[in-house]
């Protein structure tokens, strides 16, 4: 999942970005509204976290411009304004969620997760593919009842593929959405991660493979056993 | 409670009633006078008849054999003879009377119409060469109008010595005023009725016209009822309002403008305060949560950061408290001699690292700086805020000028892009050049506002001027 974080207070921006990265998200940051808008217009983000009071262009301005451009990225406002009027105004301008500073880190993470899930049309936190069960709320994975322990990055990759199950997801898209810094075209970081994931998902000899390669196009996560 | 409607109605109706009363009285009096004049004219006609008759009698008296005493004795020419010639003096109810007296007060003649009645005896010694008119109330309540005149013996008579010439005959002719009284009574009734109707009509008219006239006030009242704290952007609509109320409308709208502005400012203040306090608080909270969630990552750096954040919050709260205390006049002020030059140097010394970081050059000329007897702490707060503000907003590598003048000091710095509007708002709480705040600054925007309050508390004048992209702050003795 790739997130955009626009927050002008440097300390807060760095800390939120750090927490999100540690939770397995790829995070891009901007410290003013204009840069934030440019990034949101030019990259495909799973969700955007915008501060409302920003230099040059405020959060609501960014959101309005995005919606005008037909970009439907899920947006959460982060703001110090807590008057009901401000919240209503934020939500009415098309935001999907609203979080008032100071907030609890866990709440931020949970809300961001729900936001990403919804942006992939998935209301329930549970994704089931054959005997593979991914609980996006608990960030836990089981196969045939056996828990699979995945580091944040690998979990993020699996969840991303699961959100798009049955669709071919290209290496570039994976790089964009899962990896923080854009990896070099020559790098095989995605291939390596897929290899590791496949190995971990094969909990028993009877477990059919779920991640398939479509040569020259990318990877696809689906149940082909039937 | 005072009511325009009630007081206007009562004033108008009372005034109208008084005018009607006066007019009625005037009309009544005029009619009365003209009716009496008419009666008097009739009396004058009667008088000339009686005069003629009395004279005529005298002439007849002159006939041989007739004695002057004979008249007194009732013989010779008598009332019967006299009145017999004029029928209106005959009939008892004719309303026309006469009576004649000798100058000694003896009744000489009286008209039969008088019956048992006697006309009041005039003062026979008085001179009636000019007839005297009088109104006499009789016991049976009919009023009499009398005309008393004297019939002198005449020139002929005076030529006759030995005849009664000691005085003239005093004659009173009288007429009943019954018809006049009746006319006047019905006139009074009519006038009263008219007055009553007019007053009633006036009450009605006044009520209706007041209702119509006061309608704009009612409209204004209704409009004002719909305006409260939540709808301060509403304005009074003067369309259709009368010219007299237009100034009221414009004043009210001006007032609303000012209230809205101060409300907006207060709202902005609390929202800015929320932002200022919540942002470092959020950072601090995030820092602690990160340390709890991933303990391996927390180290001296994050502890230092937490300390910095706490200090920032602390200075913010101290500033707010100081501002509140100084504005409410709670703080006790000292009065000590303070050398401005050394105070400025001291403040600059403490801010020098920040200035060096931005390669800011200080241009200092404090030779003329005065020494003031004032509160050193508060003055330090002002000067420190001015210097901190200058360092924050001066572009990298530019100069800050601090100059001493006879009446105070001046702090000047380059301020590209600053507008007069910005300068006007300098001393508002939480105003900052960039509404989204500069990063990592301990300056909270409260600085200039507090400095201004402090200056006021010390009877100093703090002002700012914009000149050729230079902003110059002046701190002067008032």
Contacts between the chains, C-beta under 8 A, distances in Angstrom:
chain1	res1	chain2	res2	distance
A	8	B	436	5.1
A	8	B	437	7.1
A	8	B	439	6.7
A	9	B	279	5.1
A	9	B	283	6.7
A	9	B	437	7.7
A	9	B	439	6.5
A	10	B	439	4.7
A	10	B	440	6.0
A	11	B	280	8.0
A	11	B	283	4.6
A	11	B	305	6.7
A	11	B	309	7.3
A	11	B	440	7.4
A	12	B	279	6.4
A	12	B	282	5.8
A	12	B	283	4.6
A	12	B	286	6.5
A	15	B	283	6.5
A	15	B	286	4.3
A	15	B	287	6.2
A	15	B	290	6.0
A	16	B	286	6.6
A	18	B	290	6.7
A	19	B	286	7.1
A	19	B	289	7.7
A	19	B	290	5.9
A	19	B	293	7.4
A	22	B	293	7.8
A	22	B	294	6.1
A	31	B	439	7.4
A	32	B	436	7.8
A	53	B	275	5.9
A	53	B	435	6.9
A	53	B	436	5.0
A	53	B	437	7.8
A	54	B	436	5.3
A	55	B	434	5.4
A	55	B	435	7.6
A	55	B	436	4.1
A	58	B	436	7.7
A	80	B	274	5.1
A	80	B	275	4.1
A	80	B	277	7.8
A	80	B	278	3.8
A	80	B	279	5.7
A	80	B	282	7.5
A	81	B	271	5.7
A	81	B	274	6.4
A	81	B	275	7.1
A	82	B	274	6.8
A	83	B	271	7.3
A	86	B	271	7.8
A	100	B	278	7.8
A	101	B	278	4.4
A	101	B	279	6.2
A	101	B	281	7.1
A	101	B	282	3.8
A	102	B	278	5.8
A	102	B	281	4.5
A	102	B	282	3.7
A	102	B	284	7.6
A	102	B	285	4.5
A	102	B	286	7.7
A	103	B	282	6.6
A	103	B	285	7.6
A	104	B	285	7.4
A	104	B	289	6.8
A	105	B	285	7.8
A	105	B	286	6.1
A	105	B	289	3.9
A	105	B	290	6.9
A	105	B	293	6.6
A	106	B	289	7.6
